[in-house]
Every structure is written in structure tokens, then in C-alpha cells.
Amino acid sequence: MNITERKQNKLLNRIEISFSWKHEGKTTPSRKEVMDLVKTLEPGSNPEWIVVKDCQTRFGQPLTTGLAYIYESQEAMAVEPEYIHKRHEVFRSGNAAPEGGDE
């Protein structure tokens, strides 16, 4: 995974990471795999406070790009819409179910 941009947003108490991930010979990475890798890129980050957005895989190319937010606290995550919290709660509980649909 390559970090294309890393920005600290002090107003929203989060770190914003734009990334690109080449995955030749492998399947498209799941949201859980992206979250796990983002966690390793920011040592000391709490996996409960990571949100992955805008993941896109190019048709015919083994390249996925996206945006990840690493919040400083649970209270800072309140800016995220409810559907984002619902989308990520399965990963936070530790029961990562297979993803489906265009989430």
C-alpha cells in the first residue's frame, strides 16, 4: 500500500490518508484488509476509530484507491453519518462477515 497523501485535520480530530494499493495476482482487498493495513501504517491508532471510505478498484487493473480516516476519539467520530457507523460495526465486533453489494 502506498500513501499518496497524509493530512492531519485538527478541526475534526483525525488523520486523513489517501492510498493506492496494487494487488497483482490477488483478489480485490476487503474493507477489513484495508482497515488492518491502515492500522499498521499509523502506530498507536485505535482500530475502533478507523473509517475507510471511497474504495475504488479499477476495472481490469489490480489497483485499489481510497481514503481512510483515523480519529483521535470515539467522540470525534460523531461527525460520520449513521450508515458509515453501521457499515463498520461488523469489523469492530470482530465478526468480520463477507462484504457484499456496493457498500
Biopython code that builds the backbone (N, CA, C, O; Angstrom):
import numpy as np
from Bio.PDB.StructureBuilder import StructureBuilder

atoms = [
    (1, "MET", "N", (0.855, -1.174, 0.000)),
    (1, "MET", "CA", (0.000, 0.000, 0.000)),
    (1, "MET", "C", (0.897, 1.232, 0.000)),
    (1, "MET", "O", (1.859, 1.317, 0.763)),
    (2, "ASN", "N", (0.569, 2.173, -0.858)),
    (2, "ASN", "CA", (1.284, 3.444, -0.917)),
    (2, "ASN", "C", (0.385, 4.553, -0.402)),
    (2, "ASN", "O", (-0.784, 4.649, -0.775)),
    (3, "ILE", "N", (0.941, 5.383, 0.454)),
    (3, "ILE", "CA", (0.200, 6.548, 0.926)),
    (3, "ILE", "C", (0.455, 7.673, -0.071)),
    (3, "ILE", "O", (1.592, 8.115, -0.234)),
    (4, "THR", "N", (-0.607, 8.136, -0.739)),
    (4, "THR", "CA", (-0.448, 9.212, -1.711)),
    (4, "THR", "C", (-0.542, 10.572, -1.046)),
    (4, "THR", "O", (0.036, 11.548, -1.523)),
    (5, "GLU", "N", (-1.280, 10.634, 0.070)),
    (5, "GLU", "CA", (-1.369, 11.885, 0.819)),
    (5, "GLU", "C", (-1.739, 11.569, 2.264)),
    (5, "GLU", "O", (-2.597, 10.727, 2.529)),
    (6, "ARG", "N", (-1.086, 12.251, 3.183)),
    (6, "ARG", "CA", (-1.408, 12.113, 4.610)),
    (6, "ARG", "C", (-1.575, 13.512, 5.165)),
    (6, "ARG", "O", (-0.670, 14.342, 5.079)),
    (7, "LYS", "N", (-2.755, 13.766, 5.741)),
    (7, "LYS", "CA", (-3.063, 15.103, 6.229)),
    (7, "LYS", "C", (-3.684, 14.991, 7.616)),
    (7, "LYS", "O", (-4.536, 14.137, 7.858)),
    (8, "GLN", "N", (-3.251, 15.858, 8.519)),
    (8, "GLN", "CA", (-3.863, 15.900, 9.844)),
    (8, "GLN", "C", (-4.911, 17.004, 9.849)),
    (8, "GLN", "O", (-4.602, 18.171, 9.611)),
    (9, "ASN", "N", (-6.146, 16.622, 10.122)),
    (9, "ASN", "CA", (-7.261, 17.554, 10.172)),
    (9, "ASN", "C", (-7.540, 17.836, 11.647)),
    (9, "ASN", "O", (-8.244, 17.071, 12.307)),
    (10, "LYS", "N", (-6.993, 18.922, 12.155)),
    (10, "LYS", "CA", (-7.129, 19.240, 13.579)),
    (10, "LYS", "C", (-8.550, 19.657, 13.936)),
    (10, "LYS", "O", (-8.995, 19.446, 15.064)),
    (11, "LEU", "N", (-9.257, 20.243, 12.989)),
    (11, "LEU", "CA", (-10.630, 20.673, 13.245)),
    (11, "LEU", "C", (-11.537, 19.480, 13.561)),
    (11, "LEU", "O", (-12.390, 19.556, 14.445)),
    (12, "LEU", "N", (-11.344, 18.378, 12.828)),
    (12, "LEU", "CA", (-12.169, 17.190, 13.035)),
    (12, "LEU", "C", (-11.466, 16.098, 13.838)),
    (12, "LEU", "O", (-11.993, 14.995, 13.977)),
    (13, "ASN", "N", (-10.271, 16.400, 14.372)),
    (13, "ASN", "CA", (-9.515, 15.457, 15.210)),
    (13, "ASN", "C", (-9.304, 14.112, 14.530)),
    (13, "ASN", "O", (-9.625, 13.058, 15.080)),
    (14, "ARG", "N", (-8.751, 14.173, 13.307)),
    (14, "ARG", "CA", (-8.495, 12.933, 12.586)),
    (14, "ARG", "C", (-7.305, 13.103, 11.649)),
    (14, "ARG", "O", (-6.896, 14.216, 11.317)),
    (15, "ILE", "N", (-6.771, 11.970, 11.240)),
    (15, "ILE", "CA", (-5.732, 11.915, 10.219)),
    (15, "ILE", "C", (-6.403, 11.347, 8.977)),
    (15, "ILE", "O", (-7.095, 10.331, 9.046)),
    (16, "GLU", "N", (-6.198, 12.001, 7.854)),
    (16, "GLU", "CA", (-6.804, 11.581, 6.598)),
    (16, "GLU", "C", (-5.709, 11.025, 5.696)),
    (16, "GLU", "O", (-4.733, 11.709, 5.389)),
    (17, "ILE", "N", (-5.883, 9.781, 5.279)),
    (17, "ILE", "CA", (-4.890, 9.111, 4.450)),
    (17, "ILE", "C", (-5.524, 8.728, 3.118)),
    (17, "ILE", "O", (-6.518, 8.003, 3.080)),
    (18, "SER", "N", (-4.941, 9.220, 2.027)),
    (18, "SER", "CA", (-5.308, 8.762, 0.686)),
    (18, "SER", "C", (-4.299, 7.691, 0.311)),
    (18, "SER", "O", (-3.096, 7.871, 0.501)),
    (19, "PHE", "N", (-4.789, 6.569, -0.226)),
    (19, "PHE", "CA", (-3.890, 5.459, -0.511)),
    (19, "PHE", "C", (-4.168, 4.852, -1.880)),
    (19, "PHE", "O", (-5.238, 5.027, -2.463)),
    (20, "SER", "N", (-3.169, 4.137, -2.367)),
    (20, "SER", "CA", (-3.327, 3.285, -3.544)),
    (20, "SER", "C", (-2.668, 1.951, -3.204)),
    (20, "SER", "O", (-1.615, 1.905, -2.568)),
    (21, "TRP", "N", (-3.300, 0.881, -3.636)),
    (21, "TRP", "CA", (-2.833, -0.457, -3.302)),
    (21, "TRP", "C", (-2.838, -1.307, -4.559)),
    (21, "TRP", "O", (-3.895, -1.579, -5.129)),
    (22, "LYS", "N", (-1.651, -1.727, -4.994)),
    (22, "LYS", "CA", (-1.549, -2.643, -6.134)),
    (22, "LYS", "C", (-1.611, -4.058, -5.585)),
    (22, "LYS", "O", (-0.863, -4.421, -4.677)),
    (23, "HIS", "N", (-2.514, -4.853, -6.148)),
    (23, "HIS", "CA", (-2.710, -6.217, -5.645)),
    (23, "HIS", "C", (-2.686, -7.207, -6.800)),
    (23, "HIS", "O", (-3.653, -7.932, -7.034)),
    (24, "GLU", "N", (-1.575, -7.229, -7.514)),
    (24, "GLU", "CA", (-1.429, -8.138, -8.652)),
    (24, "GLU", "C", (-1.434, -9.588, -8.185)),
    (24, "GLU", "O", (-0.787, -9.947, -7.201)),
    (25, "GLY", "N", (-2.179, -10.406, -8.913)),
    (25, "GLY", "CA", (-2.246, -11.829, -8.602)),
    (25, "GLY", "C", (-3.118, -12.147, -7.407)),
    (25, "GLY", "O", (-3.183, -13.301, -6.983)),
    (26, "LYS", "N", (-3.792, -11.147, -6.853)),
    (26, "LYS", "CA", (-4.651, -11.357, -5.690)),
    (26, "LYS", "C", (-6.027, -10.783, -5.977)),
    (26, "LYS", "O", (-6.218, -10.037, -6.937)),
    (27, "THR", "N", (-6.968, -11.138, -5.144)),
    (27, "THR", "CA", (-8.312, -10.584, -5.283)),
    (27, "THR", "C", (-8.346, -9.156, -4.748)),
    (27, "THR", "O", (-7.416, -8.704, -4.080)),
    (28, "THR", "N", (-9.424, -8.467, -5.049)),
    (28, "THR", "CA", (-9.609, -7.114, -4.525)),
    (28, "THR", "C", (-9.635, -7.182, -3.007)),
    (28, "THR", "O", (-10.346, -8.015, -2.446)),
    (29, "PRO", "N", (-8.882, -6.334, -2.332)),
    (29, "PRO", "CA", (-8.848, -6.388, -0.861)),
    (29, "PRO", "C", (-10.202, -5.994, -0.259)),
    (29, "PRO", "O", (-10.894, -5.114, -0.771)),
    (30, "SER", "N", (-10.552, -6.652, 0.815)),
    (30, "SER", "CA", (-11.800, -6.334, 1.513)),
    (30, "SER", "C", (-11.599, -5.082, 2.370)),
    (30, "SER", "O", (-10.471, -4.645, 2.597)),
    (31, "ARG", "N", (-12.685, -4.527, 2.828)),
    (31, "ARG", "CA", (-12.626, -3.353, 3.705)),
    (31, "ARG", "C", (-11.852, -3.701, 4.983)),
    (31, "ARG", "O", (-11.111, -2.867, 5.503)),
    (32, "LYS", "N", (-12.019, -4.914, 5.482)),
    (32, "LYS", "CA", (-11.317, -5.360, 6.687)),
    (32, "LYS", "C", (-9.809, -5.404, 6.445)),
    (32, "LYS", "O", (-9.035, -4.987, 7.308)),
    (33, "GLU", "N", (-9.384, -5.901, 5.286)),
    (33, "GLU", "CA", (-7.952, -5.950, 4.970)),
    (33, "GLU", "C", (-7.375, -4.539, 4.881)),
    (33, "GLU", "O", (-6.256, -4.296, 5.333)),
    (34, "VAL", "N", (-8.126, -3.621, 4.305)),
    (34, "VAL", "CA", (-7.671, -2.230, 4.217)),
    (34, "VAL", "C", (-7.563, -1.632, 5.617)),
    (34, "VAL", "O", (-6.577, -0.965, 5.928)),
    (35, "MET", "N", (-8.558, -1.863, 6.459)),
    (35, "MET", "CA", (-8.529, -1.339, 7.826)),
    (35, "MET", "C", (-7.329, -1.890, 8.601)),
    (35, "MET", "O", (-6.676, -1.151, 9.339)),
    (36, "ASP", "N", (-7.037, -3.183, 8.437)),
    (36, "ASP", "CA", (-5.906, -3.791, 9.136)),
    (36, "ASP", "C", (-4.585, -3.193, 8.678)),
    (36, "ASP", "O", (-3.687, -2.974, 9.490)),
    (37, "LEU", "N", (-4.461, -2.928, 7.381)),
    (37, "LEU", "CA", (-3.223, -2.345, 6.879)),
    (37, "LEU", "C", (-3.076, -0.888, 7.298)),
    (37, "LEU", "O", (-1.971, -0.445, 7.610)),
    (38, "VAL", "N", (-4.167, -0.143, 7.310)),
    (38, "VAL", "CA", (-4.124, 1.257, 7.758)),
    (38, "VAL", "C", (-3.698, 1.312, 9.224)),
    (38, "VAL", "O", (-2.951, 2.201, 9.631)),
    (39, "LYS", "N", (-4.181, 0.355, 10.006)),
    (39, "LYS", "CA", (-3.813, 0.298, 11.429)),
    (39, "LYS", "C", (-2.302, 0.155, 11.602)),
    (39, "LYS", "O", (-1.729, 0.735, 12.524)),
    (40, "THR", "N", (-1.658, -0.608, 10.730)),
    (40, "THR", "CA", (-0.214, -0.780, 10.833)),
    (40, "THR", "C", (0.550, 0.447, 10.333)),
    (40, "THR", "O", (1.688, 0.674, 10.746)),
    (41, "LEU", "N", (-0.056, 1.235, 9.456)),
    (41, "LEU", "CA", (0.600, 2.433, 8.933)),
    (41, "LEU", "C", (0.665, 3.552, 9.963)),
    (41, "LEU", "O", (1.561, 4.395, 9.908)),
    (42, "GLU", "N", (-0.273, 3.567, 10.897)),
    (42, "GLU", "CA", (-0.316, 4.594, 11.944)),
    (42, "GLU", "C", (-0.164, 3.901, 13.300)),
    (42, "GLU", "O", (-1.164, 3.542, 13.922)),
    (43, "PRO", "N", (1.054, 3.713, 13.757)),
    (43, "PRO", "CA", (1.253, 3.045, 15.052)),
    (43, "PRO", "C", (0.535, 3.790, 16.175)),
    (43, "PRO", "O", (0.531, 5.021, 16.216)),
    (44, "GLY", "N", (-0.058, 3.043, 17.064)),
    (44, "GLY", "CA", (-0.759, 3.638, 18.188)),
    (44, "GLY", "C", (-2.206, 4.003, 17.888)),
    (44, "GLY", "O", (-2.920, 4.482, 18.769)),
    (45, "SER", "N", (-2.646, 3.780, 16.649)),
    (45, "SER", "CA", (-4.033, 4.112, 16.322)),
    (45, "SER", "C", (-4.965, 3.020, 16.841)),
    (45, "SER", "O", (-4.612, 1.841, 16.871)),
    (46, "ASN", "N", (-6.137, 3.431, 17.241)),
    (46, "ASN", "CA", (-7.135, 2.503, 17.748)),
    (46, "ASN", "C", (-7.953, 1.972, 16.573)),
    (46, "ASN", "O", (-8.568, 2.766, 15.862)),
    (47, "PRO", "N", (-7.982, 0.649, 16.344)),
    (47, "PRO", "CA", (-8.732, 0.105, 15.209)),
    (47, "PRO", "C", (-10.239, 0.395, 15.291)),
    (47, "PRO", "O", (-10.933, 0.341, 14.277)),
    (48, "GLU", "N", (-10.734, 0.697, 16.470)),
    (48, "GLU", "CA", (-12.153, 1.038, 16.630)),
    (48, "GLU", "C", (-12.476, 2.409, 16.052)),
    (48, "GLU", "O", (-13.645, 2.730, 15.833)),
    (49, "TRP", "N", (-11.461, 3.212, 15.805)),
    (49, "TRP", "CA", (-11.670, 4.591, 15.349)),
    (49, "TRP", "C", (-11.185, 4.808, 13.924)),
    (49, "TRP", "O", (-10.892, 5.940, 13.539)),
    (50, "ILE", "N", (-11.095, 3.731, 13.127)),
    (50, "ILE", "CA", (-10.674, 3.823, 11.722)),
    (50, "ILE", "C", (-11.900, 3.676, 10.829)),
    (50, "ILE", "O", (-12.721, 2.778, 11.015)),
    (51, "VAL", "N", (-12.006, 4.577, 9.855)),
    (51, "VAL", "CA", (-13.111, 4.540, 8.894)),
    (51, "VAL", "C", (-12.491, 4.537, 7.497)),
    (51, "VAL", "O", (-11.645, 5.375, 7.182)),
    (52, "VAL", "N", (-12.919, 3.587, 6.664)),
    (52, "VAL", "CA", (-12.440, 3.507, 5.286)),
    (52, "VAL", "C", (-13.560, 3.955, 4.366)),
    (52, "VAL", "O", (-14.682, 3.455, 4.442)),
    (53, "LYS", "N", (-13.239, 4.912, 3.485)),
    (53, "LYS", "CA", (-14.233, 5.459, 2.560)),
    (53, "LYS", "C", (-13.687, 5.463, 1.142)),
    (53, "LYS", "O", (-12.478, 5.376, 0.925)),
    (54, "ASP", "N", (-14.578, 5.563, 0.200)),
    (54, "ASP", "CA", (-14.242, 5.775, -1.206)),
    (54, "ASP", "C", (-13.255, 4.757, -1.770)),
    (54, "ASP", "O", (-12.366, 5.123, -2.539)),
    (55, "CYS", "N", (-13.399, 3.489, -1.401)),
    (55, "CYS", "CA", (-12.545, 2.456, -2.003)),
    (55, "CYS", "C", (-13.046, 2.168, -3.412)),
    (55, "CYS", "O", (-14.222, 1.869, -3.619)),
    (56, "GLN", "N", (-12.144, 2.261, -4.365)),
    (56, "GLN", "CA", (-12.498, 2.004, -5.761)),
    (56, "GLN", "C", (-11.418, 1.140, -6.383)),
    (56, "GLN", "O", (-10.226, 1.398, -6.220)),
    (57, "THR", "N", (-11.849, 0.110, -7.100)),
    (57, "THR", "CA", (-10.931, -0.743, -7.835)),
    (57, "THR", "C", (-11.161, -0.510, -9.315)),
    (57, "THR", "O", (-12.301, -0.525, -9.780)),
    (58, "ARG", "N", (-10.097, -0.299, -10.050)),
    (58, "ARG", "CA", (-10.189, -0.032, -11.474)),
    (58, "ARG", "C", (-10.503, -1.323, -12.225)),
    (58, "ARG", "O", (-9.895, -2.360, -11.960)),
    (59, "PHE", "N", (-11.443, -1.264, -13.155)),
    (59, "PHE", "CA", (-11.804, -2.430, -13.941)),
    (59, "PHE", "C", (-10.613, -2.857, -14.791)),
    (59, "PHE", "O", (-10.044, -2.050, -15.526)),
    (60, "GLY", "N", (-10.247, -4.109, -14.690)),
    (60, "GLY", "CA", (-9.149, -4.645, -15.480)),
    (60, "GLY", "C", (-7.771, -4.322, -14.936)),
    (60, "GLY", "O", (-6.766, -4.693, -15.542)),
    (61, "GLN", "N", (-7.707, -3.640, -13.807)),
    (61, "GLN", "CA", (-6.418, -3.297, -13.219)),
    (61, "GLN", "C", (-6.377, -3.764, -11.767)),
    (61, "GLN", "O", (-7.377, -3.675, -11.055)),
    (62, "PRO", "N", (-5.242, -4.253, -11.338)),
    (62, "PRO", "CA", (-5.121, -4.653, -9.927)),
    (62, "PRO", "C", (-4.740, -3.464, -9.053)),
    (62, "PRO", "O", (-3.711, -3.495, -8.379)),
    (63, "LEU", "N", (-5.566, -2.415, -9.059)),
    (63, "LEU", "CA", (-5.275, -1.200, -8.313)),
    (63, "LEU", "C", (-6.522, -0.730, -7.584)),
    (63, "LEU", "O", (-7.571, -0.524, -8.195)),
    (64, "THR", "N", (-6.399, -0.563, -6.284)),
    (64, "THR", "CA", (-7.479, -0.037, -5.463)),
    (64, "THR", "C", (-7.004, 1.258, -4.828)),
    (64, "THR", "O", (-5.902, 1.330, -4.284)),
    (65, "THR", "N", (-7.848, 2.282, -4.902)),
    (65, "THR", "CA", (-7.532, 3.551, -4.256)),
    (65, "THR", "C", (-8.639, 3.858, -3.257)),
    (65, "THR", "O", (-9.748, 3.336, -3.361)),
    (66, "GLY", "N", (-8.327, 4.701, -2.300)),
    (66, "GLY", "CA", (-9.341, 5.033, -1.312)),
    (66, "GLY", "C", (-8.858, 6.064, -0.326)),
    (66, "GLY", "O", (-7.788, 6.657, -0.464)),
    (67, "LEU", "N", (-9.693, 6.252, 0.677)),
    (67, "LEU", "CA", (-9.461, 7.247, 1.699)),
    (67, "LEU", "C", (-9.767, 6.604, 3.048)),
    (67, "LEU", "O", (-10.789, 5.938, 3.210)),
    (68, "ALA", "N", (-8.879, 6.809, 4.007)),
    (68, "ALA", "CA", (-9.083, 6.280, 5.359)),
    (68, "ALA", "C", (-8.956, 7.419, 6.359)),
    (68, "ALA", "O", (-8.078, 8.275, 6.243)),
    (69, "TYR", "N", (-9.849, 7.414, 7.341)),
    (69, "TYR", "CA", (-9.808, 8.397, 8.419)),
    (69, "TYR", "C", (-9.466, 7.671, 9.704)),
    (69, "TYR", "O", (-10.046, 6.632, 10.017)),
    (70, "ILE", "N", (-8.516, 8.227, 10.448)),
    (70, "ILE", "CA", (-8.153, 7.687, 11.752)),
    (70, "ILE", "C", (-8.481, 8.762, 12.773)),
    (70, "ILE", "O", (-7.810, 9.792, 12.838)),
    (71, "TYR", "N", (-9.510, 8.521, 13.565)),
    (71, "TYR", "CA", (-9.975, 9.506, 14.538)),
    (71, "TYR", "C", (-9.205, 9.385, 15.848)),
    (71, "TYR", "O", (-8.656, 8.331, 16.169)),
    (72, "GLU", "N", (-9.175, 10.472, 16.589)),
    (72, "GLU", "CA", (-8.467, 10.504, 17.875)),
    (72, "GLU", "C", (-9.320, 9.984, 19.023)),
    (72, "GLU", "O", (-8.786, 9.587, 20.058)),
    (73, "SER", "N", (-10.644, 9.981, 18.852)),
    (73, "SER", "CA", (-11.524, 9.513, 19.929)),
    (73, "SER", "C", (-12.871, 9.087, 19.356)),
    (73, "SER", "O", (-13.198, 9.373, 18.204)),
    (74, "GLN", "N", (-13.628, 8.408, 20.179)),
    (74, "GLN", "CA", (-14.984, 7.992, 19.798)),
    (74, "GLN", "C", (-15.867, 9.218, 19.583)),
    (74, "GLN", "O", (-16.713, 9.227, 18.689)),
    (75, "GLU", "N", (-15.672, 10.250, 20.400)),
    (75, "GLU", "CA", (-16.475, 11.471, 20.279)),
    (75, "GLU", "C", (-16.205, 12.170, 18.952)),
    (75, "GLU", "O", (-17.116, 12.750, 18.361)),
    (76, "ALA", "N", (-14.957, 12.120, 18.478)),
    (76, "ALA", "CA", (-14.612, 12.748, 17.201)),
    (76, "ALA", "C", (-15.302, 12.048, 16.034)),
    (76, "ALA", "O", (-15.559, 12.670, 15.003)),
    (77, "MET", "N", (-15.603, 10.765, 16.188)),
    (77, "MET", "CA", (-16.267, 10.010, 15.124)),
    (77, "MET", "C", (-17.732, 10.390, 14.952)),
    (77, "MET", "O", (-18.378, 9.927, 14.012)),
    (78, "ALA", "N", (-18.256, 11.207, 15.821)),
    (78, "ALA", "CA", (-19.667, 11.594, 15.746)),
    (78, "ALA", "C", (-19.985, 12.364, 14.465)),
    (78, "ALA", "O", (-21.155, 12.494, 14.107)),
    (79, "VAL", "N", (-18.965, 12.880, 13.765)),
    (79, "VAL", "CA", (-19.207, 13.611, 12.516)),
    (79, "VAL", "C", (-19.569, 12.671, 11.373)),
    (79, "VAL", "O", (-20.103, 13.114, 10.356)),
    (80, "GLU", "N", (-19.290, 11.392, 11.524)),
    (80, "GLU", "CA", (-19.615, 10.419, 10.475)),
    (80, "GLU", "C", (-21.105, 10.098, 10.487)),
    (80, "GLU", "O", (-21.700, 9.985, 11.559)),
    (81, "PRO", "N", (-21.720, 9.949, 9.310)),
    (81, "PRO", "CA", (-23.138, 9.597, 9.249)),
    (81, "PRO", "C", (-23.405, 8.209, 9.840)),
    (81, "PRO", "O", (-22.503, 7.375, 9.924)),
    (82, "GLU", "N", (-24.619, 7.981, 10.236)),
    (82, "GLU", "CA", (-25.001, 6.719, 10.876)),
    (82, "GLU", "C", (-24.736, 5.507, 9.980)),
    (82, "GLU", "O", (-24.337, 4.454, 10.476)),
    (83, "TYR", "N", (-24.953, 5.640, 8.663)),
    (83, "TYR", "CA", (-24.740, 4.490, 7.785)),
    (83, "TYR", "C", (-23.266, 4.075, 7.743)),
    (83, "TYR", "O", (-22.965, 2.901, 7.525)),
    (84, "ILE", "N", (-22.359, 5.006, 7.946)),
    (84, "ILE", "CA", (-20.928, 4.673, 7.997)),
    (84, "ILE", "C", (-20.636, 3.866, 9.259)),
    (84, "ILE", "O", (-19.878, 2.896, 9.217)),
    (85, "HIS", "N", (-21.232, 4.261, 10.375)),
    (85, "HIS", "CA", (-21.041, 3.509, 11.623)),
    (85, "HIS", "C", (-21.599, 2.097, 11.468)),
    (85, "HIS", "O", (-20.973, 1.136, 11.915)),
    (86, "LYS", "N", (-22.765, 1.959, 10.844)),
    (86, "LYS", "CA", (-23.364, 0.630, 10.642)),
    (86, "LYS", "C", (-22.493, -0.223, 9.725)),
    (86, "LYS", "O", (-22.343, -1.424, 9.951)),
    (87, "ARG", "N", (-21.924, 0.385, 8.702)),
    (87, "ARG", "CA", (-21.080, -0.328, 7.743)),
    (87, "ARG", "C", (-19.831, -0.895, 8.416)),
    (87, "ARG", "O", (-19.368, -1.976, 8.055)),
    (88, "HIS", "N", (-19.292, -0.178, 9.379)),
    (88, "HIS", "CA", (-18.047, -0.589, 10.017)),
    (88, "HIS", "C", (-18.248, -1.387, 11.310)),
    (88, "HIS", "O", (-17.286, -1.958, 11.823)),
    (89, "GLU", "N", (-19.459, -1.442, 11.845)),
    (89, "GLU", "CA", (-19.640, -2.101, 13.142)),
    (89, "GLU", "C", (-19.347, -3.593, 13.089)),
    (89, "GLU", "O", (-18.916, -4.160, 14.093)),
    (90, "VAL", "N", (-19.564, -4.243, 11.960)),
    (90, "VAL", "CA", (-19.268, -5.673, 11.865)),
    (90, "VAL", "C", (-17.764, -5.920, 12.010)),
    (90, "VAL", "O", (-17.363, -6.966, 12.521)),
    (91, "PHE", "N", (-16.936, -4.989, 11.574)),
    (91, "PHE", "CA", (-15.489, -5.137, 11.704)),
    (91, "PHE", "C", (-15.030, -4.822, 13.114)),
    (91, "PHE", "O", (-14.030, -5.369, 13.579)),
    (92, "ARG", "N", (-15.739, -3.961, 13.786)),
    (92, "ARG", "CA", (-15.365, -3.582, 15.138)),
    (92, "ARG", "C", (-15.716, -4.673, 16.155)),
    (92, "ARG", "O", (-15.055, -4.796, 17.186)),
    (93, "SER", "N", (-16.738, -5.450, 15.870)),
    (93, "SER", "CA", (-17.137, -6.503, 16.800)),
    (93, "SER", "C", (-16.234, -7.731, 16.700)),
    (93, "SER", "O", (-16.281, -8.616, 17.555)),
    (94, "GLY", "N", (-15.406, -7.778, 15.641)),
    (94, "GLY", "CA", (-14.512, -8.915, 15.474)),
    (94, "GLY", "C", (-15.119, -10.035, 14.678)),
    (94, "GLY", "O", (-14.455, -11.043, 14.435)),
    (95, "ASN", "N", (-16.372, -9.893, 14.258)),
    (95, "ASN", "CA", (-17.039, -10.923, 13.464)),
    (95, "ASN", "C", (-17.127, -10.466, 12.014)),
    (95, "ASN", "O", (-18.218, -10.209, 11.504)),
    (96, "ALA", "N", (-15.997, -10.367, 11.363)),
    (96, "ALA", "CA", (-15.963, -9.841, 10.001)),
    (96, "ALA", "C", (-16.682, -10.786, 9.054)),
    (96, "ALA", "O", (-16.168, -11.850, 8.710)),
    (97, "ALA", "N", (-17.860, -10.392, 8.643)),
    (97, "ALA", "CA", (-18.631, -11.162, 7.685)),
    (97, "ALA", "C", (-18.187, -10.765, 6.288)),
    (97, "ALA", "O", (-17.650, -9.673, 6.104)),
    (98, "PRO", "N", (-18.396, -11.625, 5.300)),
    (98, "PRO", "CA", (-18.023, -11.261, 3.946)),
    (98, "PRO", "C", (-18.812, -10.031, 3.487)),
    (98, "PRO", "O", (-19.987, -9.862, 3.811)),
    (99, "GLU", "N", (-18.137, -9.196, 2.736)),
    (99, "GLU", "CA", (-18.799, -7.995, 2.235)),
    (99, "GLU", "C", (-19.632, -8.370, 1.022)),
    (99, "GLU", "O", (-19.362, -9.349, 0.327)),
    (100, "GLY", "N", (-20.634, -7.571, 0.798)),
    (100, "GLY", "CA", (-21.466, -7.797, -0.369)),
    (100, "GLY", "C", (-22.089, -6.499, -0.813)),
    (100, "GLY", "O", (-22.195, -5.549, -0.037)),
    (101, "GLY", "N", (-22.497, -6.459, -2.051)),
    (101, "GLY", "CA", (-23.148, -5.257, -2.574)),
    (101, "GLY", "C", (-22.173, -4.138, -2.816)),
    (101, "GLY", "O", (-20.958, -4.328, -2.782)),
    (102, "ASP", "N", (-22.720, -2.969, -3.060)),
    (102, "ASP", "CA", (-21.913, -1.778, -3.366)),
    (102, "ASP", "C", (-21.803, -0.883, -2.157)),
    (102, "ASP", "O", (-22.147, 0.297, -2.229)),
    (103, "GLU", "N", (-21.341, -1.404, -1.070)),
    (103, "GLU", "CA", (-21.261, -0.607, 0.154)),
    (103, "GLU", "C", (-20.086, 0.287, 0.123)),
    (103, "GLU", "O", (-19.855, 1.037, 1.072)),
]
sb = StructureBuilder()
sb.init_structure("model")
sb.init_model(0)
sb.init_chain("A")
sb.init_seg("    ")
for serial, (resi, resn, name, xyz) in enumerate(atoms, 1):
    if name == "N":
        sb.init_residue(resn, " ", resi, " ")
    sb.init_atom(name, np.array(xyz, "f"), 0.0, 1.0, " ", f" {name:<3s}", serial, name[0])
structure = sb.get_structure()
